[in-house]
Amino acid sequence: EIDKAQAKVWQEFRHWCTDKYYSMEHILVSILGGLDGRVTQEEFAERLFQQGWTRGCEALIYASLDCEGTTTIGEQSFRWFEFEHKRAELKKRAEAMGAQASQRRKHCSKKDVSEFKAFLK
């Protein structure tokens, strides 16, 4: 079972990955050293550091990724990435659309609103 602190670390790691890496191939090459790469916990921690991860808890993240219970992680450990990346992209698009709608509403003057209300009557 995962407690709130562990869930927060995992969430931060997922968000960091979707912000930093643009594809499954990109994350695999950057963290695993290649599409068929496998890394140990120590190598994983070092690669995260090299990639700019500063929040710590590498052992916890590694344990979360090591679903097979082996001493190395590989491509299968990152199968969640594509779903998370698509979800993050959809969220960014929705936020951009919301910002555009907000800008359109700001451009609508009080005079425009009054004229529109008069038109509706």
Disulfide bonds with the S-S distance in Angstrom:
none
